[in-house]
Amino acid sequence: MTATALDLRTRHTIYCVNMTVLSKYVDRIADKCEQNGLTKHAFSCVLVTSAIVALTIKITIPYVINTQSQSPRKILTGKTKSNTGGLTPSPTDGSDEDLKLAEAEKLLVAQKLKNKTNKQMIEPGLNKEFLKQLGMLVKIMIPNSLCYETGLLSIHTFCLISRTFLSIYVAALEGALVKFIVRKDVKQFSLVLLKWFGIAIPATFVNSMIRFLESKLALAFRTRLVRHSYRLYFKNQNYYRVSNLDGRIENADHRLTEDISVFASSVAHLYSSLTKPCFDLMLIGLALMRSSRKMKANILTGPALSVSVIALTAHILRIVSPKFGQLVSEEANRYGYLRHIHSRIITNAEEIAFYGGHKVEMQQLRQAYNRLVNQMNNIFSQKLWFIMLEQFFMKYVWSGTGMIMVSLPILTGSAGDSSTLVDSSTTESNVSERTQYLTTARNLLISAADAIERLMSSYKEIVALAGYTYRVAGMMDVFEETAQGVYCKATVVENDEMNGIIEFRDGKPVAKGRIIYTDDPGNMSITLRAVPVVTPNCDIVVPSLTLCIEPGVHLLITGPNGCGKSSLFRILSGLWPIYAGELHIPRPVEDKPCMFYIPQRPYMSIGSLCDQIIYPDTRDDMKRKNITENELKDILKMVSLEHIAQRDSFDVVRDWKDILSGGEKQRMAIARLFYHKPRYALLDECTSAVSIDVESSIYEIAKSMGITLLTITHRPTLWKYHTHILEFDGLGSWRFRKMDSNEQQKEQFLH
């Protein structure tokens, strides 16, 4: 016999001896319990129940502790256990694509973790920051004490209080019904039953009114928030700054629509969920105390017991509750990112199709969806054990406490005591009174338990509200900061590599440059004095640029790709901040803009043909300027688009982005230039799809209108329409000079 077999046999012998000793010890305890009046069957039930409870505690407590310790890390990393559901492809299924997907997800998670560490962002939760943000949003939703929202809240509160009184009255009617059933009083039973049916009409109306007012309140709150957000979003060109100059909000569209809607609905629902249970508990408690006084019982014992049990269970639930605010906020982030990926694919569908990049885009979509599924599975697993514990307290512990509360007045009350000598009719009356009390108290306790359960469940809603508050208030904070020129975006170089050109404060670049508007009619020039050309991620393209562009100085801007040509236009237009130096530009006057920018791919707005020409003016602006449709036809003729006016009237609304070709879109943008007649035209490859003869005509007409041209182009045919040239070498150096009459464009700039 081998050593292993001997060892197993020895262990088995020891186990049998131990079980024999334990069995005899249990039998002795059972005999002693039987001598004291406890049967062996009852002792066995107690023993088995204790073993089950001990096993449950042994399994549950480590899981709870492990979940609590890992939940913050899961929120940041988005990692869950390997079993994330059948819908989520596992990276271990042998597919190379899924392996790459897992690696890409790790990189993305690491980058998000790094960004959050750098920004030192406060995580959402029930803290002072949440109360501060919620207070700020409440002031927006309810701007003053006498407003539309206040009226809705007043009516809503009145309906909630009315519903509580109706619940108490219905409970009293049901108790009276049972009382007259016990007495076999058909007449009184019928009268009370008619009352019961009669009260159903106002009760159902109040219930429906509560839901209606909650929806109206949510819509009113959402309207206030949306209007305020839109004002911030379009203030100082914030719609551009948030998406291009700041990196804190990846999907402003999702926050402006979905997050605000969910936040408003959550606040309106939470008001009902908190207010009505409080009214219910207060009024139902008074009704129960009055019933206990009728039974001549102690009115404080039951409430004291219920308050103690509820406070204890609420404290336990608060301690073990997961951080639902952080979980919900991260889920909203990932859902918004998934929508952002979908939106990007729709926007760039043609380019993706030309490249055949559907595999890459599908992989990115799967990656975004898998991260959302992982987070949702994480939330489901967190809710599993918490709801189990919550339901145990609410359904069983509180029900047992309610039974004790109901029985105490009957067991301890002196009304109708059996020791008192009474006749049979009095005894029957006492029984019916007790039955009425028991039925009424039971119904009231059911309503009170439902109110307490809603209050306890509201804690999860409050924590979830903290996540939505964090996103909505954070969005508005970003809007406020970007409107003031404060940006936060990942930089391509470290602070010590800026050579003093850009100053940082609290990790954010400070725009120390100034934009000075001149009102002197005799000085309409554009002047840059030691202005650096810096990209939004703080990449210094040109350390310092100094030049003066006077009216009539038609400037040709040349240089290799990435040298700062288009960046200069963004600085002149005020889209990019000026980190040093001064920019002097003429102040825009009414009906005549200072500068008008035309890109290579013009924007076609939603509207009619007339709206395309006068954009960004409206029809009212056009009438105020006394411009007629005949003048618009002349403008279209200047850019060789008169056939569009002949085919369609100026009032026809079409999808011009798809109807017009690339060259027609560029000519439509030139038509806008001729309509507005600015002092300076910033032309960024705006005629690359236009024929040379039409292009020459356009430039001639623009110069004849007194428009000073600042042009970025690679076409040598446009050289002759300019008087000066600004040359960038791509290394940070530049040269501004006057052109010779027969000078030809240099070959190195034809790339």
Salt bridges, closest charged atoms under 4 A:
ASP7 OD2 - ARG11 NE 3.14
ASP31 OD1 - LYS40 NZ 3.66
GLU97 OE2 - ARG366 NH1 3.45
ASP98 OD1 - ARG366 NH2 2.68
GLU149 OE2 - ARG224 NE 2.95
GLU214 OE2 - HIS269 ND1 3.02
ASP246 OD2 - ARG248 NH2 2.78
GLU250 OE2 - LYS112 NZ 3.67
ASP259 OD1 - HIS254 ND1 3.56
ASP259 OD2 - ARG471 NE 2.53
ASP280 OD2 - LYS276 NZ 2.93
ASP280 OD2 - ARG454 NH2 3.23
GLU330 OE1 - LYS116 NZ 3.26
GLU330 OE2 - ARG334 NE 2.90
GLU351 OE2 - ARG601 NH2 3.90
GLU361 OE1 - ARG344 NH2 3.70
GLU390 OE1 - LYS460 NZ 3.26
GLU433 OE2 - LYS179 NZ 3.08
GLU433 OE2 - ARG183 NH2 3.42
ASP450 OD2 - ARG454 NE 3.13
GLU453 OE1 - LYS395 NZ 3.99
GLU461 OE2 - HIS269 NE2 3.57
GLU481 OE1 - ARG248 NH1 2.54
GLU481 OE1 - LYS508 NZ 3.31
GLU503 OE2 - ARG505 NH2 3.56
GLU503 OE1 - LYS512 NZ 3.28
ASP519 OD1 - ARG587 NE 2.66
GLU582 OE2 - ARG514 NH2 2.43
GLU582 OE1 - ARG529 NH1 3.84
GLU582 OE1 - HIS584 NE2 2.94
GLU590 OE2 - ARG624 NH1 3.12
ASP591 OD1 - ARG624 NH1 2.74
ASP611 OD1 - ARG619 NE 3.59
ASP617 OD2 - LYS625 NZ 2.54
ASP621 OD1 - ARG624 NH2 3.17
ASP648 OD2 - ARG647 NE 3.27
ASP648 OD1 - ARG654 NH2 3.04
ASP651 OD1 - ARG619 NH2 2.88
ASP658 OD1 - LYS657 NZ 3.24
GLU664 OE2 - HIS643 NE2 3.30
GLU685 OE2 - HIS714 ND1 2.60
GLU695 OE1 - ARG715 NH1 3.09
GLU727 OE1 - ARG735 NH2 2.84
GLU727 OE2 - ARG737 NH2 3.05
GLU743 OE2 - ARG737 NH2 2.65
